């Protein structure tokens, strides 16, 4: 079996250094790109319009919920008619 020598350690350090030097900038560029997408989404001109429409829909839903809740329940359920 092969023993671990100083040459092996040097090779491992060299390979690690190359990986850090090559993959480090790639990883940081990817991180900047991911962060940039989030800020682009927030700066989209359609976002304020969509928020306004969502608020209007929420108000309509609240109104409908109050209207349904304020209705008195029927005295008795209507009878179903069966065809003769």
KARA-V810857 format. One record per residue. N is the residue number from 1. RES is the residue in one small letter. D_FIRST is the distance of its C-alpha to the first C-alpha in Angstrom with 2 decimals. Layout:
# KARA-V810857
N | RES | D_FIRST
N | RES | D_FIRST
This chain:
# KARA-V810857
1 | x | 0.00
2 | x | 3.77
3 | x | 6.51
4 | x | 9.73
5 | x | 12.38
6 | x | 16.09
7 | x | 15.98
8 | x | 13.98
9 | x | 16.62
10 | x | 19.35
11 | x | 18.36
12 | x | 18.34
13 | x | 21.68
14 | x | 23.11
15 | x | 22.35
16 | x | 23.86
17 | x | 26.84
18 | x | 27.49
19 | x | 27.42
20 | x | 29.81
21 | x | 32.06
22 | x | 32.28
23 | x | 32.31
24 | x | 34.32
25 | x | 37.55
26 | x | 37.18
27 | x | 36.87
28 | x | 39.81
29 | x | 41.91
30 | x | 41.29
31 | x | 42.33
32 | x | 45.47
33 | x | 46.31
34 | x | 46.06
35 | x | 48.24
36 | x | 50.65
37 | x | 51.23
38 | x | 52.40
39 | x | 54.89
40 | x | 56.15
41 | x | 56.86
42 | x | 58.90
43 | x | 60.83
44 | x | 61.75
45 | x | 65.58
46 | x | 65.77
47 | x | 64.31
48 | x | 67.60
49 | x | 69.58
50 | x | 67.23
51 | x | 67.40
52 | x | 71.18
53 | x | 71.29
54 | x | 68.98
55 | x | 71.30
56 | x | 74.30
57 | x | 72.68
58 | x | 71.86
59 | x | 75.51
60 | x | 76.72
61 | x | 74.45
62 | x | 75.75
63 | x | 79.32
64 | x | 78.79
65 | x | 77.19
66 | x | 80.19
67 | x | 82.63
68 | x | 81.14
69 | x | 80.96
70 | x | 84.59
71 | x | 86.01
72 | x | 87.72
73 | x | 86.42
74 | x | 88.74
75 | x | 91.31
76 | x | 90.29
77 | x | 87.97
78 | x | 89.72
79 | x | 90.33
80 | x | 88.59
81 | x | 90.90
82 | x | 90.24
83 | x | 91.76
84 | x | 94.59
